[in-house]
Amino acid sequence: MSYIEDLGAKAQKAKQSLAIASTKQKNDALIAAAKALLKKAEYITEGNRIDLDAAEKNGMPKIMLDRLLLTDARIEGMSNGMLSVAKLTDPIGVIESGSVRPNGMRITKVRVPIGVIGIIYESRPNVTADAAALCLKTGNAVILKGGKEAYNSNKRIREVIRSAIETVGLPADCVQFVDNTSREVTTELMKCSKYLDLLIPRGGAGLIKAVTQNATVPVIETGTGNCHVYADATADIEMAVNIIDNGKTQRPSVCNAIESLLVHKDIAEKLLPAVKKRLDEHNVEIRGCEETRRILGECVVPATDEDYATEFLDYIISVKVVSDVDEAIAHINKYSTGHSECIVTDNLTNAEKFKKEIDSACVYVNCSTRFTDGEEFGFGAEIGISTQKIHARGPMGLMELTSSKYLIDGNGQIR
């Protein structure tokens, strides 16, 4: 039996105990893990410092170091996330529908765990806690494969959570971590259909492409976010500037940050200088169309089709002046990755048109795309943000980690 098969076999065994665990027992495990994270914060940050030192030596960009960094405040956030999940309604066993057939059979549709879930992710060690919490609550065993750049951070978080789970009588193997960081082991995990019921990649475009091209396990794609803001002709200038600034600069390395700005030609002369003034405070590089360059000058880098299609995850933004809402919608639907898009407008007709015709998981009117987040949506945490249309779309919380089955009760009916 290979290393991955061994993990899979342990997960299959653990899921049986987890699937029949009471809501109280699962919540007790989450509360115990949340407390343990705070108690062991120094131990975790020591491991994180090892990862940060190695990343700095290897030349990791500053903006990506921020994704890797664990502070006491971020560990407290991880702990609070687990406590939030414990407070959420348990979806397992919920009756979705039911009927009695003419022959007297009673058919009931109920929510059940998916089974064993594999998650491959990069950089952000908080994903370890979020994923463990959501899988525990939904009765799923989970095998976590973090990036090598966060190896020590993830390993210590994993150790803390597994020990806490055991204190309430659940098997530690409900949560497992792939310690081997080789590409061969990662590929084997993608093909471990004998033990895995679902695989979720969470990271950049390269990771997601590798998983979707190599996996034989069912996959839910998450993460890649070429997100847009369109400032319509009737947009409030101050509101638009605030939304654009927040979407681009508050945390540019995350998937719900905006990468591209579209501006209606009627307000471009007024809005673009105001946007540039705000973005200059963060040294944001602007790559724009000819009209953008005419208005703002040669400080604007000429934009290419590749720029409009790029998830920069950096202090860079592409800009285009458009003639109307239809051109904006066509541009977004051409270049978007289907994540999050926003229109800033006072025109109700255009707002409704935008919501109806934009083909993305989350469509905003007059508010920042940075709200595309499980916690912000009231899910407690998220396993990722799906850009697919089957089974799950948008921030994935508890319900998206469940399946359903039919229970049929009869008294001797035959067909």
MOVENMO-V432253 format. One record per residue. RES is the residue in three letters. SS is DSSP state (A for helix, B for strand, O for the rest). PHI is phi in whole degrees, 0 to 359 (* if undefined). NEAR is the number of other ideal C-beta (glycine too) atoms within 12 Angstrom. Layout:
res->(RES;RES)
ss->(SS;SS)
phi->(PHI;PHI)
near->(NEAR;NEAR)
This chain:
res->(MET;SER;TYR;ILE;GLU;ASP;LEU;GLY;ALA;LYS;ALA;GLN;LYS;ALA;LYS;GLN;SER;LEU;ALA;ILE;ALA;SER;THR;LYS;GLN;LYS;ASN;ASP;ALA;LEU;ILE;ALA;ALA;ALA;LYS;ALA;LEU;LEU;LYS;LYS;ALA;GLU;TYR;ILE;THR;GLU;GLY;ASN;ARG;ILE;ASP;LEU;ASP;ALA;ALA;GLU;LYS;ASN;GLY;MET;PRO;LYS;ILE;MET;LEU;ASP;ARG;LEU;LEU;LEU;THR;ASP;ALA;ARG;ILE;GLU;GLY;MET;SER;ASN;GLY;MET;LEU;SER;VAL;ALA;LYS;LEU;THR;ASP;PRO;ILE;GLY;VAL;ILE;GLU;SER;GLY;SER;VAL;ARG;PRO;ASN;GLY;MET;ARG;ILE;THR;LYS;VAL;ARG;VAL;PRO;ILE;GLY;VAL;ILE;GLY;ILE;ILE;TYR;GLU;SER;ARG;PRO;ASN;VAL;THR;ALA;ASP;ALA;ALA;ALA;LEU;CYS;LEU;LYS;THR;GLY;ASN;ALA;VAL;ILE;LEU;LYS;GLY;GLY;LYS;GLU;ALA;TYR;ASN;SER;ASN;LYS;ARG;ILE;ARG;GLU;VAL;ILE;ARG;SER;ALA;ILE;GLU;THR;VAL;GLY;LEU;PRO;ALA;ASP;CYS;VAL;GLN;PHE;VAL;ASP;ASN;THR;SER;ARG;GLU;VAL;THR;THR;GLU;LEU;MET;LYS;CYS;SER;LYS;TYR;LEU;ASP;LEU;LEU;ILE;PRO;ARG;GLY;GLY;ALA;GLY;LEU;ILE;LYS;ALA;VAL;THR;GLN;ASN;ALA;THR;VAL;PRO;VAL;ILE;GLU;THR;GLY;THR;GLY;ASN;CYS;HIS;VAL;TYR;ALA;ASP;ALA;THR;ALA;ASP;ILE;GLU;MET;ALA;VAL;ASN;ILE;ILE;ASP;ASN;GLY;LYS;THR;GLN;ARG;PRO;SER;VAL;CYS;ASN;ALA;ILE;GLU;SER;LEU;LEU;VAL;HIS;LYS;ASP;ILE;ALA;GLU;LYS;LEU;LEU;PRO;ALA;VAL;LYS;LYS;ARG;LEU;ASP;GLU;HIS;ASN;VAL;GLU;ILE;ARG;GLY;CYS;GLU;GLU;THR;ARG;ARG;ILE;LEU;GLY;GLU;CYS;VAL;VAL;PRO;ALA;THR;ASP;GLU;ASP;TYR;ALA;THR;GLU;PHE;LEU;ASP;TYR;ILE;ILE;SER;VAL;LYS;VAL;VAL;SER;ASP;VAL;ASP;GLU;ALA;ILE;ALA;HIS;ILE;ASN;LYS;TYR;SER;THR;GLY;HIS;SER;GLU;CYS;ILE;VAL;THR;ASP;ASN;LEU;THR;ASN;ALA;GLU;LYS;PHE;LYS;LYS;GLU;ILE;ASP;SER;ALA;CYS;VAL;TYR;VAL;ASN;CYS;SER;THR;ARG;PHE;THR;ASP;GLY;GLU;GLU;PHE;GLY;PHE;GLY;ALA;GLU;ILE;GLY;ILE;SER;THR;GLN;LYS;ILE;HIS;ALA;ARG;GLY;PRO;MET;GLY;LEU;MET;GLU;LEU;THR;SER;SER;LYS;TYR;LEU;ILE;ASP;GLY;ASN;GLY;GLN;ILE;ARG)
ss->(O;O;A;A;A;A;A;A;A;A;A;A;A;A;A;A;A;A;A;O;O;O;A;A;A;A;A;A;A;A;A;A;A;A;A;A;A;A;A;O;A;A;A;A;A;A;A;A;A;A;A;A;A;A;A;A;A;O;O;O;O;A;A;A;A;A;A;A;O;O;O;A;A;A;A;A;A;A;A;A;A;A;A;A;A;A;A;O;O;O;O;O;O;O;B;B;B;B;B;B;O;O;O;O;O;B;B;B;B;B;B;B;B;O;O;B;B;B;B;B;B;O;O;O;O;A;A;A;A;A;A;A;A;A;A;A;A;O;O;O;B;B;B;B;B;O;O;A;A;A;A;A;A;A;A;A;A;A;A;A;A;A;A;A;A;A;O;O;O;O;O;A;A;A;B;B;B;O;O;O;O;O;A;A;A;A;A;A;A;A;O;O;O;O;O;O;O;B;B;B;B;B;O;O;A;A;A;A;A;A;A;A;A;A;O;O;O;O;B;B;B;B;O;O;O;O;B;B;B;B;B;O;O;O;O;O;A;A;A;A;A;A;A;A;A;A;A;A;A;O;O;O;O;O;O;O;O;B;B;B;B;B;B;B;O;O;O;A;A;A;A;A;A;A;A;A;A;A;A;A;O;O;O;O;B;B;B;B;O;A;A;A;A;A;A;A;O;O;O;O;B;B;O;O;A;A;A;A;O;O;O;O;O;O;O;B;B;B;B;B;B;B;O;O;A;A;A;A;A;A;A;A;A;A;A;O;O;O;O;B;B;B;B;B;O;O;O;A;A;A;A;A;A;A;A;A;A;O;O;O;O;B;B;B;B;O;O;O;A;A;A;O;O;O;O;O;O;O;O;O;O;O;O;O;B;B;O;O;O;O;O;O;O;B;B;O;O;O;A;A;A;B;B;B;B;B;B;B;B;O;O;O;O;O;O)
phi->(*;284;301;292;297;296;299;296;296;295;294;299;291;293;294;294;290;290;295;256;292;287;301;299;295;294;294;299;295;294;294;297;293;298;293;294;299;292;296;258;303;295;299;290;293;298;295;297;297;299;294;296;299;293;295;296;295;273;80;298;302;304;294;278;299;296;294;277;296;243;250;301;295;289;293;298;296;299;297;296;297;295;295;295;295;299;278;285;295;286;282;289;89;294;275;273;197;193;202;245;284;304;275;97;293;255;246;232;256;233;277;223;296;288;134;243;245;257;229;250;215;238;62;278;292;296;299;303;288;299;294;299;296;293;291;301;298;265;75;258;285;226;245;258;235;274;285;295;292;244;304;291;298;297;298;287;298;302;300;296;292;298;297;293;300;295;292;253;92;263;291;300;287;300;235;235;228;280;282;278;262;289;295;296;293;298;296;297;298;296;251;275;291;293;242;268;264;203;234;237;273;226;171;282;300;296;297;297;297;298;291;294;277;250;286;253;277;306;237;249;283;222;102;299;228;270;265;234;238;247;267;284;300;262;297;289;299;297;299;299;299;296;292;295;298;298;295;268;250;297;202;292;272;255;287;263;286;280;243;217;239;246;231;295;301;288;242;300;298;269;284;301;298;292;294;300;302;289;291;298;296;245;56;283;278;255;243;230;285;299;293;298;293;297;283;260;101;285;294;275;284;302;275;248;301;296;299;292;262;262;269;289;53;202;279;221;219;263;226;216;270;239;275;195;295;294;293;297;297;298;297;296;295;283;256;292;266;81;265;218;224;225;244;252;198;252;263;298;298;292;298;292;297;299;297;283;260;284;260;228;293;229;236;251;238;61;202;289;293;295;278;287;197;302;293;295;275;88;269;86;198;218;270;154;242;282;253;267;243;260;73;219;215;86;302;259;255;298;301;288;258;238;237;222;215;259;250;242;248;221;221;108;300;228;253)
near->(13;19;23;34;21;24;34;35;24;28;43;28;22;36;36;22;28;40;34;18;32;19;26;16;28;40;28;26;41;47;29;31;45;38;27;33;42;28;18;30;27;18;24;39;29;19;31;39;23;25;36;30;19;22;31;18;12;15;11;25;20;17;25;29;26;24;37;40;32;41;21;18;15;29;36;23;26;45;37;27;38;46;29;31;42;32;22;31;21;30;30;34;25;20;19;21;15;17;18;16;16;9;16;15;20;20;22;22;20;21;28;29;40;40;35;44;49;47;49;49;42;40;38;40;45;40;45;51;52;49;49;51;51;47;53;53;46;47;38;45;44;52;51;44;45;44;36;28;33;41;31;33;43;44;30;34;45;40;28;39;45;34;24;35;39;23;21;30;20;37;27;30;29;47;46;45;41;39;22;23;23;15;17;16;25;32;24;33;46;34;25;37;22;22;34;40;32;42;45;49;43;44;38;31;27;18;34;36;18;23;39;26;16;23;29;20;33;26;37;37;39;45;46;40;47;37;49;50;51;53;47;40;31;25;39;21;29;18;28;39;32;27;38;44;31;28;43;45;30;23;27;35;32;40;47;48;42;49;46;47;53;55;49;36;26;21;30;35;19;23;40;38;23;28;45;33;19;28;34;21;14;25;18;34;24;40;32;37;33;16;23;36;23;18;28;31;14;13;21;33;21;22;32;15;16;14;28;31;23;26;38;34;33;27;28;32;47;40;45;41;35;32;21;25;35;20;22;39;31;22;33;40;23;21;33;38;37;33;46;45;44;46;45;44;36;21;24;15;18;29;27;16;22;37;24;16;22;38;23;37;36;36;35;34;31;30;26;33;46;32;29;40;32;38;29;25;25;19;34;39;44;43;48;49;44;39;39;28;14;12;21;32;26;37;38;41;36;41;33;36;48;36;27;21;20;20;20;19;17;15;11;9;15;8;7)
